[in-house]
Amino acid sequence: MKKNKMAALLFLLTLTAGQAWAKKSADGNSCKSFESWVGNGKINIVDFRGNDETSPFRFRLKFHNFEQVKSDGFMGPITRGSMTFSYPRQAKPEVAYVKSAAYPAPFTLGPAFGEKIEYQAREVSCNVFEVHWKEPKKGDTVTHVQDYNKQHVCTNITNINREPIPAGFDPFDLSAQMNNKSLFPKGSPLLKDGFGWYNLCGKMAQSLERDRVWENKFGFLVYEAP
């Protein structure tokens, strides 16, 4: 009887330890909610410049609220809310936006620029989240995979199509798709080099908003949604 009790106790201890281990990442970090990483007065700066110091591709993300929604049964918890992003527009000095200016001026020159959007974040692994949103004013759709264990982020961004779509186009009719030369004489807009689709990877860093890292360290303007 004592042996059976001891075996049962060891089994429970092993099971409990296994459950505790499951709440940690492969790097030994405790698993946290999305809000724990970017809420409570924090901002998230995502940096897609890589080794190119001349690139403008870094952005300030401020998540305003966090609503836990009912799970659909796939992967982990889902969070929804609103977020405002800011472009790296210069604050020292602030200069006028010039439409005809060459890249990267549209990103870095002009008044504070960004947009307030609605986002959804889904936990896909311990401290790893798929975050996506639409930018109804700019016309972009954005998907991030944010890994807070490694502070890595990868994104896919698609711009709106800037070519008119003929009325005869039907994506579910094999004879009326974008390879139809009578509908699209120049071929599918998606195959052109200028089509707005971008995939980038980079790093992230969180800091308290009151520390003003974006403003004081980098000298950028914060976009405030009206």
C-alpha positions in Angstrom: 0.0 0.0 0.0 2.8 2.4 0.9 4.6 1.6 -2.3 1.4 2.4 -4.3 0.9 5.7 -2.5 4.5 6.6 -3.1 4.2 5.7 -6.8 1.1 7.8 -7.1 2.8 10.8 -5.4 5.8 10.6 -7.7 3.4 10.5 -10.7 1.6 13.6 -9.5 4.9 15.4 -8.9 6.1 14.5 -12.4 2.8 15.6 -13.9 2.9 18.9 -12.1 6.5 19.5 -13.1 5.6 18.8 -16.7 2.8 21.3 -16.6 5.1 23.9 -15.1 7.7 23.2 -17.8 5.0 23.7 -20.5 4.5 27.2 -19.2 8.1 28.1 -20.2 9.6 28.7 -23.6 12.5 26.8 -25.1 14.8 29.6 -23.8 13.5 29.2 -20.3 11.4 32.3 -20.3 8.0 32.3 -18.6 5.1 32.4 -21.0 3.3 35.8 -20.8 0.2 37.3 -22.4 0.4 39.7 -25.3 -0.7 42.5 -22.9 2.1 41.7 -20.5 4.6 42.4 -23.3 3.2 45.6 -24.8 0.6 46.9 -22.3 0.9 48.7 -19.0 2.3 51.9 -20.4 4.8 50.3 -22.8 5.5 51.0 -26.5 7.1 48.5 -28.9 9.6 49.8 -31.5 10.0 47.5 -34.5 13.2 47.9 -36.5 13.4 46.3 -40.0 16.7 48.1 -41.1 18.9 45.0 -40.7 22.5 46.1 -41.5 21.3 49.0 -43.6 21.6 52.1 -41.3 20.3 54.3 -44.1 16.9 52.4 -44.2 14.0 54.3 -42.6 12.1 51.1 -41.7 11.5 51.4 -38.0 8.1 52.1 -36.4 6.6 52.9 -33.0 3.6 50.8 -32.0 1.4 51.9 -29.1 -1.3 49.3 -28.2 -4.1 51.1 -26.3 -6.4 48.3 -25.1 -6.6 44.6 -24.8 -9.8 42.6 -25.1 -9.7 38.9 -24.6 -12.1 37.2 -27.0 -13.5 33.7 -27.2 -11.1 31.2 -28.6 -12.0 29.6 -31.9 -10.2 26.4 -30.7 -7.0 26.9 -32.8 -3.6 27.7 -31.2 -3.7 30.0 -28.3 -5.6 33.0 -26.8 -6.8 35.8 -29.0 -6.6 39.5 -28.1 -8.2 42.4 -29.9 -7.9 46.2 -29.5 -6.7 49.4 -31.0 -3.1 50.5 -31.8 -1.5 53.6 -33.2 1.7 53.4 -35.2 4.1 56.2 -35.9 6.5 56.6 -38.8 10.1 57.8 -38.2 9.4 61.4 -39.2 12.1 63.8 -38.0 11.5 66.0 -35.0 14.9 67.8 -35.1 14.1 69.7 -37.2 10.5 69.1 -38.4 10.4 69.7 -42.2 7.7 69.9 -44.8 6.4 66.8 -46.6 7.2 67.0 -50.3 5.3 64.5 -52.5 7.9 64.5 -55.2 10.8 63.9 -52.9 12.8 60.7 -53.5 12.9 57.8 -51.1 13.3 57.7 -48.1 11.9 61.2 -47.7 8.3 60.2 -47.5 9.1 58.1 -44.5 11.3 60.5 -42.7 10.4 64.1 -43.7 7.3 65.9 -42.8 4.9 66.3 -39.8 4.0 63.4 -37.5 2.6 60.5 -39.6 0.8 57.3 -38.8 -2.6 55.8 -38.2 -4.8 54.4 -35.5 -6.1 50.9 -36.4 -7.8 47.9 -34.9 -5.6 44.8 -34.4 -5.9 41.1 -33.5 -3.1 39.2 -31.8 -3.1 35.4 -31.5 -0.7 33.4 -29.4 0.9 30.7 -31.6 3.6 29.6 -29.2 5.1 30.6 -25.9 5.7 34.4 -26.1 5.1 34.3 -29.9 2.2 36.1 -31.4 0.7 36.5 -34.9 -0.6 40.1 -35.0 -2.5 41.5 -38.0 -4.4 44.7 -38.9 -5.8 46.7 -41.8 -4.8 50.4 -42.5 -8.0 51.8 -44.0 -6.5 55.3 -44.6 -3.1 54.2 -46.1 -4.6 51.1 -47.8 -2.2 48.5 -46.4 -2.8 45.1 -44.8 -0.1 44.0 -42.3 0.7 40.7 -40.7 3.4 40.4 -38.0 4.9 37.4 -36.3 6.3 38.8 -33.0 8.7 36.5 -31.1 9.3 38.0 -27.6 11.7 35.2 -26.6 14.2 36.5 -29.2 12.8 40.0 -29.7 12.4 39.1 -33.4 9.6 40.3 -35.8 8.8 39.3 -39.4 6.1 41.1 -41.4 4.2 40.8 -44.7 2.7 44.0 -46.0 0.4 44.3 -49.0 -0.6 47.7 -50.6 -3.9 48.2 -52.4 -3.7 47.5 -56.1 -3.2 50.8 -58.0 -4.5 49.5 -61.4 -8.2 49.4 -62.2 -9.9 46.0 -62.1 -12.1 45.4 -65.2 -15.7 44.4 -64.5 -15.1 41.1 -66.3 -12.6 39.9 -63.8 -13.8 36.9 -61.7 -11.2 35.2 -59.4 -13.3 31.9 -59.4 -13.6 31.7 -63.2 -10.4 30.2 -64.7 -11.1 32.0 -68.0 -11.5 35.4 -66.3 -8.6 35.6 -64.0 -5.6 38.0 -64.2 -3.8 35.9 -66.8 -6.5 36.8 -69.3 -4.8 39.1 -71.8 -8.1 40.6 -73.0 -8.8 41.8 -69.4 -5.2 42.5 -68.4 -3.2 43.3 -71.6 -0.1 44.0 -69.6 -0.4 40.8 -67.5 -1.3 40.3 -63.8 -0.6 43.4 -61.7 0.6 41.1 -58.9 3.5 39.9 -61.0 4.9 43.3 -61.6 8.0 44.5 -59.7 6.2 47.6 -58.5 3.3 45.7 -56.9 3.0 46.6 -53.3 4.0 43.5 -51.4 6.8 43.5 -48.9 8.2 40.9 -46.5 10.7 42.1 -43.9 12.3 40.7 -40.7 13.9 42.6 -37.9 14.2 43.3 -34.2 11.9 44.7 -31.5 12.4 46.6 -28.2 9.9 47.5 -25.6 10.2 50.5 -23.3 8.0 52.6 -21.1 6.2 55.4 -23.0 7.2 57.9 -20.3 10.9 57.2 -21.1 10.3 58.8 -24.5 12.9 56.6 -26.3 11.3 57.3 -29.7 11.4 61.0 -29.2 14.6 61.7 -27.2 16.9 58.9 -28.3 15.9 58.7 -32.0 14.5 62.3 -32.5 11.2 61.2 -34.1 7.7 62.5 -33.9 4.8 60.7 -32.3 1.6 60.5 -34.3 -1.5 61.3 -32.2 -4.7 60.1 -33.9 -7.5 62.7 -34.0 
